[in-house]
Amino acid sequence: MGKITKIEIITRQSKFEELKEALNAIGITGMTVTHVLGCGLQKGKTEVYRGSKFKIDLLPKVKVEIVVHTVPVQDVVDTAQKVLRTGQIGDGKIFISSIENVIRVRTGEQGGDAL
């Protein structure tokens, strides 16, 4: 069984469509997308509503989870960085972790065959 890797990308919602298209172009055929809330260096932002200021501590983000077996991990990382980097705080994070095994429930296939 070859190496299976999970890549999690957390970024701005406004960049998701561009990221999805770029990942499709390098051969990524499946992903899980979750709308999440989070904060990092941005520490939220202050908004004014009906004349009153209030702080929004958790900002809306998109979390994209990809499991790769045949597409090189570095290609995914390079593509994501190219699309997402604006140079501003809030561009996001990329997490990479090894996957021990994958099992397709319907057929019982395991490893790379299950992807």
C-alpha positions in Angstrom: 0.0 0.0 0.0 1.4 3.4 -1.0 1.5 6.5 1.2 -1.9 8.1 1.9 -1.9 11.7 3.1 -4.6 14.1 4.3 -4.3 17.7 3.6 -6.5 20.2 5.4 -6.7 23.8 4.1 -8.5 26.5 6.1 -8.9 29.8 4.3 -11.2 32.7 3.4 -14.6 31.9 2.0 -14.0 34.2 -0.9 -11.1 32.1 -2.2 -12.9 28.7 -2.2 -14.1 28.6 -5.8 -10.7 29.6 -7.2 -9.1 27.0 -4.9 -11.5 24.3 -6.0 -10.9 25.0 -9.7 -7.1 25.0 -9.3 -7.2 21.7 -7.3 -9.4 20.1 -10.0 -6.9 21.2 -12.6 -4.1 19.2 -10.9 -6.2 16.0 -10.6 -7.9 16.3 -7.2 -11.2 14.5 -7.8 -12.7 14.6 -4.3 -12.8 16.8 -1.3 -14.8 17.5 1.8 -15.8 21.1 2.5 -16.9 22.5 5.8 -17.9 26.0 6.8 -16.1 26.8 10.1 -15.5 29.7 12.4 -12.1 30.5 13.7 -9.5 33.1 14.7 -5.8 33.4 14.5 -3.6 36.4 14.2 -6.6 38.4 12.9 -8.2 38.3 16.4 -11.6 39.1 14.8 -12.9 42.5 13.8 -15.0 45.3 15.2 -18.3 46.1 13.5 -20.9 48.8 14.1 -24.6 47.8 14.2 -27.2 50.5 14.8 -24.6 52.8 16.3 -23.1 50.3 18.7 -19.7 48.8 18.3 -19.3 45.0 18.9 -16.4 42.7 18.3 -16.7 39.6 16.1 -14.1 37.2 17.6 -14.6 34.2 15.3 -14.5 34.8 11.6 -16.2 32.6 8.9 -13.7 30.4 7.1 -13.8 27.3 4.8 -12.1 24.1 5.6 -11.2 21.9 2.7 -10.1 18.3 3.4 -8.4 16.3 0.7 -6.9 12.8 0.9 -4.3 12.1 -1.7 -2.6 8.9 -2.9 -1.5 9.5 -6.5 -1.3 13.3 -6.7 1.9 14.5 -5.0 1.3 16.3 -1.7 3.7 19.1 -2.7 1.7 19.8 -5.9 -1.4 20.3 -3.7 0.4 22.6 -1.3 2.1 24.6 -4.0 -1.3 25.1 -5.8 -3.1 26.1 -2.6 -0.4 28.6 -1.7 -0.4 30.1 -5.1 -4.1 30.6 -5.1 -4.6 31.6 -1.5 -1.6 33.9 -0.8 -2.5 37.6 -0.7 0.1 38.6 1.8 -2.6 39.7 4.3 -3.4 38.2 7.7 -6.1 35.6 7.3 -4.8 33.8 4.1 -5.1 30.6 6.0 -3.3 27.5 7.1 -2.4 24.1 5.5 -2.2 21.0 7.7 -0.6 17.8 6.4 -0.9 14.4 8.2 -0.4 10.7 7.3 -3.4 8.4 7.0 -2.9 4.9 8.3 -5.7 3.3 6.1 -8.8 4.1 4.1 -11.8 1.8 3.8 -14.6 2.2 1.3 -17.7 1.1 3.2 -19.7 0.0 0.2 -17.2 -2.4 -1.3 -14.7 -3.1 1.5 -11.8 -1.8 -0.6 -8.8 -0.5 1.4 -5.9 1.8 0.9 -5.4 3.6 -2.3 -8.1 1.5 -4.0 -10.7 3.0 -1.6 -10.0 6.5 -2.8 
